[in-house]
Amino acid sequence: MINKQEKIDLRRECHKLKPVIMIGSKGYTEAVAAEIECALNSHELIKIKISTSNKELRDTITQTICDQHKAELIQQMGHMSSIFRENTDE
């Protein structure tokens, strides 16, 4: 769990990031989950673009991602979700 100041700092970093994962019409699949896992291991902080106009579905996908990858939602704006998981290997 990260504290409030760390979350604010991570939000600042999110602005300069480009999405590394794009979730399209097929939704959250096993292949997408594997890519998210790889991206989190490499970068810790990633931005995901979820291309659906249904806000509830975007929220559900984002929550599922956070739960399955033990990540924390840093910011969600429109179609973009930024998540963070500290790399414990370092």
N, C-alpha and C positions, 0 to 999 in steps of 0.2 A: 504494500500500500504506500502510495506516495503522498507527501504532505501538500498543503495548499500552495506554498511557494514553488515547489518543484513542478506542480501542475501548471502554474502561471508561466514558468520558464519554458516548459515543453510546448505550451500554446504559442509562444513567440517563435519557437523553432519550426512549428507546423506551417507557418505562413510561407516559408521559402521552399517547402517540400512540394514535389510533384507526386501525383498518385503512382504508386508502384504496383497496385493491384486494381484491376477493373472488373467489376461484377456486372455481367450483362443479363441477357434474357434467360440464360440457363440457371441463373441464381448461384447460390452458394453450394458448390459441388466439392467432391473429394479432391479434385485437381486444384481448385481454388484454395482449399484448406492447406494443401501441401505447399503451395506458393506463399501463402501467408506465413506459415511456419518458417519457411526458409528466409523470407524477408525480415521477420521479427528476430531471427537468430543473427542475421547480418547487420541490421540497422537499429534495432530496438524500437525506434519511433518510425511508424509508417503511416502513409495516407492511402486510403482506399476510396475509390469512386464506385458508388452503387447506382447503376443506371435504371431507376424505376421511379415513376411519378407517384407511387403509393408510399406516403410517409410512414404509415404503420409498418409496411413491409421493410422499408429501410431501417427503421428502428429495431425490428425483430432480427434482421440479418446482422446488424451491428452488435446487438446484445449476444446473439449466438456466437459470433466470432470472438467476442471478449471472453465469454464463458469457456468455449472450447480451447482457446489458446492461452488461457489464464493471463489475459492482457487487460489493460485498463483504458477505458475511453477517455481521451484527453479533450477532444472537441468534435462536435458534429455540426456541420453547416451545410444545409442543402443536401446535395448528393455526395458530399465528402465527409468521411469519418477518419479521424486521426486516432490511432491507438498506440499504446506503449507497453512493452514488456521488457523488464531489465534482463540483460543477458548475464546469467550467473556464472558463465564459464570464465569471464574476465577477472 
